Amino acid sequence: MRVPGAVLQKMGASTLDSLDRFALKPSRLGLARQQELSEAYARLKTPADAQLKYRIVFRSSPEMGANAFALPDGNIVLLDELVDLTNDDNEILAVLAHERGHIERRHAMRMVLQSSVVGLVLAWYVGDVSGLLATAPAIIMQAKYSRDMEREADEYAERTLQANGLSPCLLSSMLEKLEASQLAKTKGKSSATDAGKQNEVMEYLSSHPATQERIGLLCPAKSLL
């Protein structure tokens, strides 16, 4: 939490620049639709402990599929493919609240620091963070949030939704849709043998071990079905 804001800004900007060059495309959503979603989220009451600024940026990525993710500087990247996945804008708002939780807890920054302890110490000692900034995009794009980090972001989203008279089940419903979408995408990517496809699916599941647990905590009624 003591990392200067200027470092977060540079890290977020360099990460988004790398993503724009290698993974993301301009959004297909019209400006009116982008504004509609941005304003709908801005109208939500936020938890009292919310402190950090955020900004929603719209992109498309058929390769990445339905997704949204937070960058260290407060940018929330919302992909068209996630918007296309649901007809309920409240489910999209639930995802945005979850990503805002990652921002408030500085999870992206924590991942970078955990992956760059030696580099951080050297940067701090010599007073030059350029090396750390250079490696941050790769770390952020490849890292997976821990179970604890995902739960912290879920709790933030849960408090946001409840403060606005919305059900946390909205986030659990979207998690189910996202998991189904990613599994379908993972299966489709492998044109090898059935064993190869199974390995792809198992790799995805191993990196998302807590999805059903998270759904049960957000919406206990679903865990009883």
N, C-alpha and C positions, 0 to 999 in steps of 0.2 A: 504493500500500500504506500510505501515511501518513494517508489520510483517516480521521478519528476514527470509531469504531464507532457513536457516537450519530448521526452523519450518515447512515451506512449504514442504521441502523434506521429513521430517519424517511423516507428515500428508499424503502426497501422497503415500509414500511407504506402510504405514500401511493400507491405504484404498485399494490399489491394492492387498496387501497380503490377506486381508479379502475377497475381491471379488474372488480372485483365489481359495480360500478355499471353498467358499460357492456358488458362482454363475457362475464363468467363467470356460471354458475349453480351452485347447490349440487350437490354430488356425489350421484349416484344409488347409489353403492356403499354397501353396509351398513358399519356401524362395524367389524364383525368382519373384513371383507375389507380395509378400510383399515388396520386394526391388523396384519393378516397381512403385507401388503406393507411397511409401515413397519418391522416387527420383522425381516423377512427382510433388508432392507437394513442395518438396524442391526447385524445379526450379522456382516456382512462385515468382514474385515480391511481397513483402509484404508492407503494409502501412508504411509510414515514422516513425510513432510513435510506431511501434512494437519493444519491448525491451526484452521480456522474452523468455527464452529458451523453446523448446518443444521437445517431442519425441513421435513418433507414435508406439504404441504397439498393436499387433494383438491377438485377442482372439475369441472364439466362445461361444455362449450361446443360445441354442434352447429355454430355458425358457424366457430369456429376449427378444429374437427376434431381428429384425433389429434395430440397435442402434449404437451410438457412443457417448462418453462422455469424458469430460476433468477433470483431477484431479488437486489438488492444486499445485503439483510440476511441472506441465507442461506436464505430460503424457496425450496423447490422446488415449483412448482405442477405437479401431475400430473393430467392430464385423463382423465376416464372413457373418452373415445373412444380414447385410446392403450391403456388397459388392455384395452378390447374388441378391439383389433387383433391380439392374440396370445393363444395358449393356454399360452405358456411364460413363467412368472414370471421366469425368469432373464434373459429379454430385457428385461423391465421394469426389473430391477435394473441391467442394463447401461446403460440410458438414465439412470437415477437417478445412476449413477456418473459418466456424462458430464456431467450437470448439476452434480454436486458439483465436477467439475473447473472448470466456469465460476465457481463460487463461490470455490474456492481461489485462482484466478488473478484474481479480482475483475473479470471481463470486463464485467459490466453497468456497474460503476462506471467502467471505462475508456471504454466507449462514451459515457457521459454526459459525461465530461470532454473527450473528443475532439470532441463536438458542442457544447460550451459553454465553449470556451476563454476567450472574452472575458468571459462571465458569471462564470466561475470566478475570474478575476483580480480583477474588481470585488468579488465576494463576499469574497474573501480580504482585499482592501484595506480594505473597510468593516466587515468582521467580521460580515456578515449573509448567511447561505446560504439564506434563505427563497425568494429568486427562483430559485435553482438547484434547490431541492427542488420548486418548483412546476412547473418544466418537465421534470423527470426522468421522470415517468410517460409522457409523450408520446414522449420520446426512446427510452425502453426498449421501448415497445410497437411502435415503428416501425422500430427499428434492426435491422440484420442483422449477425451476428458475422462477422468477417473469416475468411479461410481459415486464417490462423495461429492465431486464437483457437479455431476449431473443432478444429484439430489438437492444440492444447494440451489441450483437454478430452477429446479422444479418447485421448490418451496417458495421461491420468490414469485414465480408465475402463479402458484396457488393463492398466495396472499393478494396478488394483483387482481386475479379473477374474482375472488370472494369480495374484495373491496368494491367491486363494480357489479355485484349481484349476478355474477356469472359462475358457472360450475367448473371446477377443476377437471371434470370429466371431459371437457372440451380438449384439454391438452392430451389426455390419455387416448381419446379417439384419434387425434392427429398422429400420435405416436404409433398407433396400430396401422394407420394408413401409410405412414412413412416407412415402417418396417416392411410392410407388404410390398411397397413400391421398390425399396432397395433390394429385397430378396429377388423380386422378379427381374430387376436390372442385373443383379449379380449372376443369376442363372443364364440370362440372355447373352452376357458378355463372353461366356465360355463356349467355344465351338468345338472343344476337344471331346474326350470320352465322357461317359456318364460319371466315371470316377473323378474326372477333372472338374465337372460341374459340381459334384458333391463337395469336393475340397473347397471350391469357391464359396459355396453356401456356408460351409462350416467355418471358414475364415471370417465371413461376415458375422455370423452368430457369435463367434468367440470375441469379437471386438465390440459387441453390443450385448453383454451378458445380463444386463439388469433391466431390459425393456419391460418384461412382464412384471417384475418387481415394482418398477416405477408406476406402471399402469395400476397395479393393485393399491399402491399408496395414494395415488391421486384420485382414484375412483373405486373405493372398496367394493361397491356393488358389482362391478365387473368381475372382480376376482372370485365372486360367489357363483357366477354363471357357469 
